[in-house]
Amino acid sequence: MFIGEAPGRLGAERTAIPFHGDVAGDNFERLLSLAGLSRSEVFVTNSILCNPTDDKGNNAPPSKRAIRHCSNLLRDQIEVINPDIIVTLGAAALNALTLVCPHTLTVSESVRTMHDWNGRKLIPLYHPGARAMIHRNFAAQTADYYFVGESYRRLFSKRAKTASVIPPRAGWEIVRYVLSEMQVLSLFKLHKIMYLLDYRYLKDHDSKLTDFFYIRQKDGPYCVELGSRWYKKFESVDVSFRSGKPILNWNGGDLFSERVPLAESLKAEVDELLSALTQLSESELKTRAYLTSPMKRALRAERVGLIGLNRALI
């Protein structure tokens, strides 16, 4: 069950179909498709069921009074649909659920995570509208919807219920380790190296090295987590620019001070995998990435028009 804010003036208010007919609706349907889900598998609604407008007749955020007034309707919908997973789209939708059953989640801190709520699973996401894309771009939201799709399939797949699942590692300790080993590398190379490390580890262990998401973009595999300016948070990484492209420089500061070092067995394996990649140029890394099975499958599907960019790789 997906819960948005309110019907859009050019969308659901006109078409009577939630998230349909406007930019937010187009984005939602595209993201839903990228996650491997269809409208027939989900129920879509809003925290309020009428379109709130400002003095000029434009879309406006739903007021607290309107959300409170419609909370009983939202509660009734949840009880009738009885979903196992609820996905909220935006802060208004997430806050509206507190009137059904209290929680303390926020979109910024809980996006793309699953929580127990009112006997169900709750996944907060950003709204797919144009304004929200400023705070969480389409690539990041693509990864969010992949998470929803995979969560859905794991919940309803008998195989997933019986299989032994190895929880993925967060991934940032691997990024830090790669930076400390290579000292200087472009952000482009880091994207390709992380993808190749995860791909090889997945082949060897049937489980990824990290919980990062990789999607197909014009230059090959693209790591969503490395797409924002994450490096600004790390004092041990200096950033310079060459022809407008970020170059990451390891300065040996206190980046490792608050993390647990890699376990010896994991370190040895990462070192072995990394040794085959560190001396490759950007073009060689790109070629190596294009020769992996996920990229080959994506290229074949693109040639016959089945898929385009932003599709999941691993």
C-alpha positions in Angstrom: 0.0 0.0 0.0 1.4 3.4 -1.1 0.2 6.5 0.7 0.9 10.0 -0.8 0.0 13.5 0.4 -3.1 14.5 -1.5 -4.5 14.4 -5.1 -2.7 16.7 -7.4 -4.7 19.4 -9.2 -3.5 18.2 -12.7 -3.3 14.5 -11.6 -5.7 12.6 -9.3 -8.1 15.5 -8.9 -8.7 15.3 -12.6 -8.2 11.6 -13.4 -9.6 10.2 -10.1 -6.6 7.8 -10.0 -3.9 8.5 -7.3 -0.5 9.4 -8.7 -1.7 9.5 -12.3 -1.8 12.2 -15.0 0.7 14.7 -13.7 4.5 14.9 -13.2 4.4 13.2 -9.8 2.2 10.5 -11.3 4.5 9.9 -14.3 7.5 9.7 -11.9 5.7 7.3 -9.6 4.6 4.9 -12.4 8.1 4.9 -13.8 9.7 4.2 -10.4 7.1 1.5 -9.7 8.0 -0.2 -13.0 11.7 0.1 -12.4 11.1 -1.7 -9.0 9.4 -4.6 -10.9 6.0 -3.8 -9.5 2.7 -3.0 -11.2 -0.4 -1.1 -10.2 -2.3 -4.5 -10.0 0.0 -5.5 -7.1 -0.3 -2.4 -5.0 -3.0 -0.1 -3.6 -2.4 3.6 -3.9 -4.1 6.3 -1.9 -3.4 9.7 -0.1 -3.4 11.0 3.4 -6.3 13.2 2.4 -8.7 12.6 -0.5 -9.3 16.1 -1.9 -7.0 18.5 -3.6 -5.7 21.3 -1.3 -5.0 24.6 -3.2 -3.6 28.0 -2.4 -5.1 31.4 -3.1 -4.0 31.1 -6.7 -5.5 27.7 -7.3 -2.2 25.9 -7.3 -1.4 22.7 -5.3 -0.7 23.3 -1.6 0.6 21.0 1.1 -2.3 19.4 3.1 -3.0 21.2 6.3 -2.7 19.5 9.7 -6.4 20.1 10.1 -7.2 18.3 6.8 -5.0 15.4 7.7 -6.6 15.1 11.1 -10.0 15.3 9.5 -9.2 12.5 7.1 -7.3 10.3 9.5 -10.3 8.0 10.2 -10.7 7.5 6.4 -7.0 6.6 6.2 -7.4 4.2 9.2 -10.4 2.5 7.5 -8.6 2.1 4.2 -5.6 0.4 5.9 -8.0 -1.9 7.8 -9.9 -2.9 4.6 -6.8 -3.3 2.4 -4.9 -5.0 5.2 -1.5 -4.6 3.6 1.7 -6.3 4.9 3.8 -3.4 3.7 2.9 0.3 3.8 5.1 2.8 1.8 4.6 6.5 2.7 5.6 9.1 0.0 6.6 12.3 1.6 6.6 13.8 5.1 2.9 14.6 5.2 2.0 10.9 4.5 4.4 9.7 7.1 3.1 12.2 9.7 -0.5 11.2 8.9 0.2 7.7 10.1 0.9 9.0 13.6 -2.8 9.7 13.9 -3.5 6.0 13.1 -0.8 4.6 15.3 2.0 6.7 16.8 5.6 6.5 15.6 8.7 8.7 15.7 10.1 8.2 12.2 11.1 11.0 9.9 11.7 10.8 6.1 15.2 12.2 6.2 16.4 9.7 8.8 14.4 6.7 7.9 14.2 6.8 4.1 14.7 3.3 2.4 14.5 1.4 5.7 11.8 -1.0 7.0 10.2 -0.7 10.4 7.6 -2.5 12.4 4.5 -0.3 12.7 0.9 -1.3 13.8 1.5 -5.0 13.0 2.8 -4.2 9.5 6.0 -3.2 7.8 6.5 0.5 7.1 8.9 2.0 4.6 9.2 5.8 4.4 10.2 7.3 1.0 10.3 10.8 -0.4 7.5 12.1 -2.6 8.1 11.5 -6.3 7.0 15.1 -7.3 9.4 17.6 -8.9 10.0 19.6 -5.7 11.1 16.5 -3.7 13.5 15.5 -6.5 15.6 18.5 -5.5 16.3 16.8 -2.1 16.4 13.2 -3.4 17.1 12.9 -7.1 15.6 10.3 -9.5 18.6 7.9 -9.2 18.4 7.8 -5.4 14.6 7.3 -5.6 15.1 4.5 -8.1 17.2 2.7 -5.5 14.5 3.4 -2.9 11.9 1.7 -5.1 14.2 -1.2 -5.8 14.4 -1.7 -2.0 10.6 -1.7 -1.9 10.4 -4.2 -4.7 12.9 -6.5 -3.1 11.3 -6.2 0.3 7.9 -7.2 -1.3 9.4 -10.2 -3.1 11.3 -11.4 -0.1 8.2 -11.2 2.0 6.1 -13.2 -0.4 8.7 -15.5 -1.8 8.7 -19.0 -0.3 12.3 -19.4 -1.3 13.3 -16.2 0.5 11.6 -17.4 3.6 13.5 -20.7 3.7 16.8 -19.5 2.4 19.7 -18.5 4.7 20.2 -14.8 4.1 23.6 -13.2 4.9 22.9 -9.6 6.0 24.8 -7.1 3.8 27.5 -4.9 5.2 26.9 -1.2 5.2 29.6 -0.5 2.6 31.1 2.7 3.7 33.9 1.0 5.5 34.8 -0.6 2.1 34.7 2.8 0.5 37.1 4.2 3.1 39.4 1.2 2.8 39.6 1.6 -1.0 40.3 5.3 -0.6 43.1 4.7 1.9 44.7 2.0 -0.3 44.5 4.0 -3.6 45.3 7.4 -2.1 44.1 9.3 -5.2 41.4 8.3 -7.6 38.5 9.9 -9.5 35.0 9.6 -8.4 34.3 7.8 -11.7 36.9 5.1 -10.9 35.4 4.7 -7.4 32.0 4.0 -8.9 33.4 1.3 -11.2 35.7 -0.2 -8.5 32.8 -0.5 -5.9 30.6 -2.1 -8.6 33.3 -4.6 -9.6 34.1 -5.5 -5.9 30.4 -6.1 -5.2 29.9 -8.1 -8.4 32.9 -10.4 -7.8 32.0 -10.9 -4.1 28.4 -11.7 -5.2 29.7 -14.4 -7.6 31.9 -15.9 -5.0 29.5 -15.8 -2.0 26.0 -15.4 -3.3 25.8 -12.2 -1.2 26.9 -8.7 -1.9 29.9 -7.1 -0.1 27.8 -4.0 0.6 24.2 -2.9 0.6 24.8 -0.3 -2.1 22.6 0.0 -5.2 24.0 0.0 -8.7 22.0 1.1 -11.7 22.7 1.4 -15.4 23.6 4.9 -16.6 25.3 6.2 -19.8 28.8 5.6 -18.5 28.0 2.1 -17.2 27.4 1.0 -13.6 26.5 3.9 -11.3 26.5 3.6 -7.4 23.6 5.6 -6.1 25.1 6.1 -2.7 28.2 7.7 -4.3 26.1 10.0 -6.4 25.7 12.8 -3.9 28.5 14.9 -2.3 29.0 12.4 0.5 32.8 13.1 0.5 32.1 16.5 2.1 31.3 14.6 5.4 34.7 13.0 5.5 37.6 15.0 6.9 40.1 12.5 5.5 39.1 13.1 1.9 40.1 16.2 0.0 38.4 16.9 -3.3 39.9 18.6 -6.3 38.5 18.9 -9.8 40.1 18.0 -13.1 38.1 19.0 -16.2 35.1 19.5 -13.9 35.3 15.9 -12.6 35.9 15.2 -8.8 39.2 13.7 -7.8 39.3 12.2 -4.3 42.6 12.6 -2.3 43.1 10.6 0.8 44.9 12.8 3.4 45.2 10.1 6.2 43.2 12.0 8.8 40.8 10.6 11.3 38.5 8.8 8.8 39.0 5.5 10.5 38.7 6.8 14.1 35.1 5.9 14.6 34.9 2.6 12.6 35.7 -1.0 13.1 38.6 -2.1 11.0 38.0 -4.8 8.3 38.1 -8.3 9.7 41.3 -10.1 8.6 39.5 -12.6 6.5 37.5 -9.9 4.7 40.5 -7.7 4.4 42.4 -10.4 2.7 39.6 -11.0 0.2 39.1 -7.3 -0.5 42.9 -6.9 -1.0 42.8 -9.8 -3.6 39.9 -8.3 -5.5 41.3 -4.8 -5.3 44.7 -5.7 -6.5 43.3 -6.6 -9.9 41.7 -3.2 -10.3 44.0 -0.6 -8.8 46.3 -0.2 -11.8 43.5 0.0 -14.4 42.7 3.2 -16.1 39.2 4.7 -16.2 38.6 3.3 -19.7 39.9 -0.1 -18.7 37.7 -0.1 -15.6 34.7 0.9 -17.7 35.5 -2.0 -20.1 35.8 -4.4 -17.3 32.5 -3.3 -15.9 30.8 -3.7 -19.3 32.0 -7.3 -19.6 30.1 -8.3 -16.4 27.0 -10.4 -16.8 24.6 -7.7 -15.4 25.8 -5.2 -17.9 25.7 -7.6 -20.8 22.1 -8.5 -19.9 21.2 -4.8 -19.7 22.8 -4.1 -23.1 21.0 -6.9 -24.8 17.7 -5.7 -23.3 18.4 -2.2 -24.4 19.1 -3.2 -28.0 15.6 -4.7 -28.4 14.0 -1.9 -26.5 13.0 -3.8 -23.4 14.7 -1.4 -20.9 16.4 1.9 -20.8 18.7 3.7 -18.3 18.3 3.6 -14.5 17.6 -0.1 -14.4 19.1 -2.1 -11.5 22.3 -4.1 -12.1 23.1 -5.7 -8.7 
